[in-house]
């Protein structure tokens, strides 16, 4: 870099071309975000939580499994027959929860897809400093935060959304019950229950992990481009 001594002007630092490593990092971020968004999208079509039950009823035993899906209804197998069980018939809080899960998953999936698009565009940029890379990082962080909240809050909200009164799945009670814990089992007086997370929640965890890695890759690419701009890539 020219010195300012003797009145000599300082030449501006030209934008550095993107090196191969940065391009690969940005493509990796795009692929990871796309994969994370794909897992969230798949989670919309599978059960997030399930409750298996059996209890005495008039004329015999009532038994089955309720699979809680995002949206407006669960899918249940009751005494061997499949049926759709609207959440409104269980409790409005259940309906609200799985409606919010659906909206959250769609929002996270869209943010992850947008991340993938901007990261891929950044990989084709001719300059290290790319506004598309900044947007990719911003949407990636938004998707990550959304996934973290969804994965973290669902185990709290799922049991609390269930009504305490006697309903089709055998009801709840103080202590160990599907209204008080995210997973567990109970058996007494002819009533048995077991409950816990299903594929949808685990897919969301997988998406969260991929989005964390994607953000980490983005930070590495930003540090590398910053080093290239200042002529110190080891920083």
N, C-alpha and C positions, 0 to 999 in steps of 0.2 A: 504494500500500500504506500503510495507517495506520501512524503512528509510535508507538514505544513510549514517547515522552516523556510525562510526566505520568501514567504508569501506565496509559496506554491500551493495551489488548490488541491483539496482532497478529492480524489476521484470517487464517484459513487460506486457502491458495491453492486455489481450486476446480479440479477436473480440467477441462482444456480439451477442448472437442469436437474431433473429428478434422476437419482441414480437407481440402479437395478434393485438394490435392497429395499429402498423406500417403495418402489412400485410393488414389489412382492409383499411387503408389509400391508400396503393398502388393499391389495387383492385378497390377502389373508383376512383382513378385517371384514371385507365385503362378504367373503364366503362364510365366515363365522356368524356374522349378523344374519345372513340369509338362512343359515341352518337353525339358528336360534328362533327366528321368526317362524320357520317351518314347524318346529316342535310346538310352539304356542298355537299355531293354526290347527295342528292335529289334535291338540288338547281340547279344542272346541267340540270334537265329535266323539270323545270318550268320557267315561265316568271319572269324576274327581274324588268321590267318596261313596262308600257303600255300607249298608246295614243289613245284616242277616239276622233273622228272628224266628222264634217258634214259641207259641204260647197257647194255653188251652182256650178254646172258644166253644160256643154252643154247637153241638153236633160233631165235635172233633177238635182238631188242632189247626191253628192258623200259622202258616210258616211261609217263608220266602226271603227274598233279597231285594232291597231297593238300591238302585244305582243312580246317584245324583249327577246329572249332566248340567253343563252350562246352558242357560236359557230358561224356558218356562215350565219344563216338566221333567220328571224322573222316569226311568224305565224300571219296571218291577216284575219279578217273577213271584207270584203269589199262588201257593198251592199248585205249583207246576204250570201255571198259565201266565204268559207274558201280557203285560198291560202298561199303558202309558198313564202315569200318575201326575196330574197337574200340581205344581207346587202350591197353587192357591187353595187346593183341597187339604193341604197339610198345615200351612201357616204362611201368612204374608211375609214374615221375616225370611223364611226359606226362599220364597219367590224372589224377594229383593236381593238376597245374597247371590243366588246363581244367575240372576240377571246382571248383577254387577261383575261377576266373574266373566261372563260372556263379553261385556263391554270392555273390561280391562284387557282380556286376552286379545281381542280384536285391535285395540289401541296399541298394545305392545307389538303385535305382529306387524302392524302398519309402520310403526316407528323403526322396527328392525329392517323392514323391507326398504324404507327410505334410506336408512344407514347404508345398506348394501349398494344401493344405486349411487349415492354420493361417493362412497369409498371407491367404487369401480371407476367413476368419472375422475376422481383424484388420481388414480393410478395411471390414467392416460394424459394427465396434465404435463406440460412441458416445463413447469416451474416447480421448485420445491415448495414455496409458499402458495398454497392453493386454498381458495375459499370453499371449494367442494370438500376438502379434507376437514376443514373446521366444521362444516355442516354435518359431515359424517360423524365426527366426534360428538357433536351436540345431540343428534338424534340417537346415537348409541348410548350416551349417558341417560337420556330420557327413557329409552326402552329398558335399560338396566335398572333404573330406579323403580319403574313400574313393575318389573318382574320381581324385584326384591320385596316390594310391598305386597304383591299378590301372593307370593310363596310364603311370606312371613305371617300375613294376617289371616289367610284362609284357615289354618289349623285352629285359630282362636274363634273365628266367626262360625265355622261349620257346626260345631256342637251347640253353640249358644243360640243359633237360629232355630233350633228345633223346639216345638212346644212341649211343655211339661205335662200336659194332660194325657189321658189314655187315647192313643191313636193306633193306626193299623200296625205299627211295628212293635207294639208291646209296651209303649210308654217309657217314661223316665222315672227316676227316683233319686233321692239324695245319695251322694257318694258316687260309686262307679256306675255310670250310665252314658249313653250316647249324647246326652244333653250336657255332660260335664267334661268329657274328654274326647280328644281327637281320634284315639284308637283304644281298643280294649275289648273286654268280653264280660259277660255276666250270666250266671245260671242259678236259679233258685225257684222253688215252688212251681215247677213245670214250665217256667219261662226261661228261655235262653236267648242271648243276643251276642253278636260280635260285630264290630264296626272298625273302620279305618280307611286310610287314603287309598285311592286307586290310580290308574295310569295317568289320568289328566294332571294330577298334582305333581307326579314324578316327572312328567314331560316338562312342566313349568320349571322344575328344578334344573333339568337338563338345559333348558333355554337360558336360564339365569347363568349357569356356568359358562355357556358359550358366549353370552354377552359380556361377562366379566373378562374373558380371554380377549374378546374383540376390542374392548376398551383398552386393555393392557397393550395390545398390539398397536393401537392408535397412538397411545402415549409414547411408545418406543419410536414410532415413525415421526412424531412431532419433535422429539428430542434429537433425532438424527437430522431432520431437516433444519432445525435451529442451529445445530453444530455446523452443518454445511454452509448456512448463510453467513456464519461468522468465521468460517475457515477452520473450525475446530470440531471435527466429527467425533472426537473421543470424549466430548463433554457429556 
